[in-house]
Amino acid sequence: MPDVLLPAHAAALGLAFYTGAQFPQRYRNGAFVALHGSWNRSTLSGYKVVFVPFQNGKPAGAVEDFVTGWILSDTNSPTTWGRPVGVLVARDGSLLIADDGGSRIWEVRYTGAR
């Protein structure tokens, strides 16, 4: 039995444990995972960044969508505007997401109450 269940064909290519202090406490020491996605399926999967909560060094909950929206349409002609490939926790605690489909690096900052 796997410790963490990720969708089939989602292609988990990047992973970073959150060691920053910008996001709320519940994200600390959890894992952010870039799901690159499968391009040759009739229904696309992946194309998002998910969060896996950890407690005492072990997965402690279900996988949660964190950043989505790279799939514009998954009907007869799938359309996407990017593919997350890597994640990195920046020095200021923000999360950087490398997108090799859109040729961009996205920055996610937390600005709400902690």
Secondary structure, DSSP 8 states (H G I E B T S, - for coil): --SS---TT--EEEEEE---SSS-GGGTT-EEEEE---SSSSS----EEEEE-EETTEE-S--EEEE---EEE-SSS-EES--EEEEEE-TTS-EEEEETTTTEEEEE---S--
